[in-house]
Amino acid sequence: MDTGSTAWILASTAAVSLMVPGLALFYGGMVAAKSVLNMIMMTFGAVALVGGIWVLYGYSAAFGNSIGGAGLLGDLGEHFGMSSLIKEAPDATIPPALFAAFQALFAAITTALICGAVSDRMKFGGWMVFTGVWVTIVYLPVAHWVFAFDGEGVVGGWIVNQLKAVDFAGGTAVHINAGAAALALVLVLGRRAGWPAKQSRPHNLPFVMLGAGILWFGWFGFNGGSALAAGNAASVVVLNTFAATCTALLAWLLVEKLRDGHATSLGAASGAVAGLVAITPSCGAVSPLGALALGAVAGAICALAVGMKFRFGFDDALDVVGIHLVGGVVGTLLVGVLGTAEAPSGRDGLLYGGGLGLLGAQTVGAFAVLIYSFVLTWIIAKVLDKVMGLRAAQEAEQEGLDIHLHAESAYELAGTHAGDGSSVPATPAARPVDVS
């Protein structure tokens, strides 16, 4: 057991866990004040439910021995309940339970990413049922394809082992997967009332910036921890993650300035996240200069891509498609162009004399996940919508989901309605003063 690497993954797991409130603030600040608690609840609710599923059978499905050796899904019963992981493994570099906890957060955050697309109009109960079904049918197989390496007597997933595509920390399994699912879900749910003529403005941009900063911090654990050791690979990954995020932020602001005449804080936060998304699959495959170039390309493309929803008419409320789907595809494909064998992943892309082989593998992997996630999510959403109804009532959408679904309001201000529906007095009641 490598105590240094164990300490690093423990710290990385803690950093990734901080991405949960980071995502909640990032999304919560972008919605209207009347629905911010619902957005935060959808984030935390997804994390909690996925965590329970992960312990029961999720880890087995993702990292168990592939059923029939096909590389499609792990054996759900192999590590059921994770009792097999609590004993120290003498041949492991880090404790198996620690690896399981680290990967549990990947599953939870991937699922939570989807909720930003459907803000202001989805029932909380419907979201929770969707979460449980989606992570089981969509995320777990894809995680097996991408993250489960072959081992001694163990057959892993087809994308990483047979196709040999490079995805260091989850550009396909996390971002393309969540982005494609978000697109399918918004197509089933439909547009918010009055959209696009009537659009909800972010109610708290400092929340958005704070959330983006917390996500940036957590992403060092997300990407760097995926090296699974404290060493050179993790160090290169952290450097590349920082570099790409910087140029993506700048590129997004440049597009805003040229297109709209001004650079915004919302654009800065969105650009940073777009860079983090794009560098996720490529952080171990490119040089620092390659990371700068990749971030700049991703920031500019994602800044332009968020406008697709107006052109094609799908109401992706918080730009999950434009940032996570598009950014994930860009980052995954650019591995095949900017990859260098000197980086930890050890594969040359097109610009380094590697030919088209790696680019072809990256393309197949990216679009296999995109198509699988979109089709299965659309089917899941359609069935659940028919069975239980996923859309909130029109009255709830107009007045805010916080009061209607959670009986709470985020801000108890004078003259507004309290969480129990009663009116808050304009002035606080006088309190006796202790003059003893």
Residue, then its C-alpha position, 0 to 999 in steps of 0.5 A: m500500500d502506497t501511503g502517499s498515493t492513498a493520502w492524495i486520493l483521500a484529498s482528491t475525494a474530499a476536493v471532488s465532494l466539494m464540487v457538490p455545493g459548487l455545482a449547486l451554487f453555480y446552477g442555483g445562482m443562474v435560476a430565478a430566486k423563486s426556484v433556487l432551492n429546487m435547483i439546489m435540492m435536485t443537485f443534492g437529491a441526485v447525489a444522495l440517491v446515486g450514492g446509495i445505488w453505488v453501494l448496493y450494485g453501482y460499483s459492481a456494474a461499473f467495475g465488476n468483471s464484464i458479463g460474458g466478457a463482452g465489455l458492456l456491463g460489470d457483474l452486478g452481484e460481484h461487489f454487491g453491498m461492497s463488503s468485499l472492499i472493506k478488507e485491505a488488499p495486499d496487492a493494491t496501491i490504494p485501498p479498494a474502498l477509497f477507489a470506490a468512494f472516489q468513483a461514487l462521486f463521479a457517478a453522482i456529479t454526472t447525474a446532477l449535471i443533467c438537472g441544470a437543463v430542466s430547471d423551473r419545470m420538472k417535478f422533484g419526485g419525477w427527477m428523483v425517479f429519473t435519477g435512479v433509473w438513469v444512473t442504472i440504465v445509462y451511467l453504469p454501463v457507460a462507466h464500465w465501457v470507459f473506466a473499467f480496465d482489464g486486469e488479472g482475470v478481470v475483463g473490463g469495458w470495450i471503449v478503454n480496452q478494445l477500442k483503446a480510446v483515451d479518456f483520462a477523467g471522464g469526457t465521455a462517461v461524464h460530460i458527453n453522457a450528461g450533456a446528451a441526456a440533458l438534450a433528450l430530457v428537455l426534448v421530452l419535457g418541452r419548453r418553459a412557459g413563454w420561452p424564448a420570448k420570456q427568459s429568466r435572468p440569473h438572480n445571483l451572479p456572485f453565487v454563480m462565480l463562487g460556484a464556478g470557483i469551487l468547481w475549479f478547485g474540486w476539478f483538480g481532485f477530479n482530474g488529478g485524482s484520476a491518476l490514482a497515484a501521487g506522482n508525475a502524472a497527477s502533477v501534469v494533469v493538475l497543470n494542464t487542468f489549470a492552463a486549459t481553464c484559464t484560456a477557455l475563460l479568456a476565449w469565452l470573454l473574447v467571443e462575448k466582447l466581439r459578439d455582444g460588445h461586453a464581457t460578463s461575469l456569467g461568461a467568465a464562469s461559463g468559460a471556466v467550466a467549459g475549459l474544465v469540461a474539455i480538459t477532463p478527457s485530455c488532461g493526461a494526453v496533451s502538453p501544457l501548450g496543448a492544454l492552452a490551445l485546447g482550452a482556447v478552442a473549447g472556450a470559443i466553441c462553447a460560447l458560440a454553441v450555447g446559442m444553438k438552443f435558440r436556433f433549434g428550439f430546445d429549452d436547455a435552461l442552464d446550457v448543459v448541452g452547450i457546455h458539457l456535451v459540446g465541450g466534452v466532444v471537443g476535448t475528447l476529439l482533440v486528444g486525437v489531434l493534440g495528444t503527445a506520447e510525452a504526456p502521461s497517456g503516452r499516445d501521439g495524435l495527428l499533430y505529433g505524427g500519430g496519424l488518424g488512428l487515435l482520432g478515429a478511436q476518439t470519434v467512435g468512443a465519443f459518438a457511441v456514448l452520445i448516441y447511447s445516452f441520448v436514445l436511452t434517456w429519451i426512452i426513459a423520460k418518455v416512459l416516466d412521463k407517461v407513467m407518472g408525469l415529469r412536468a410541474a404544474q403550470e401554476a408552480e412554474q409561474e409562481g416558483l417551484d420552491i414554494h409549490l414543491h418544497a414549501e420554502s423560499a430562499y429569501e425571507l424578506a419583508g413583505t414577501h411570503a414565508g416558507d409556510g405561505s404566511s406573510v412576513p411582517a414589514t417590521p420585526a416584532a419588538r424584543p425585550v431588552d435585557v438591561s441587567 
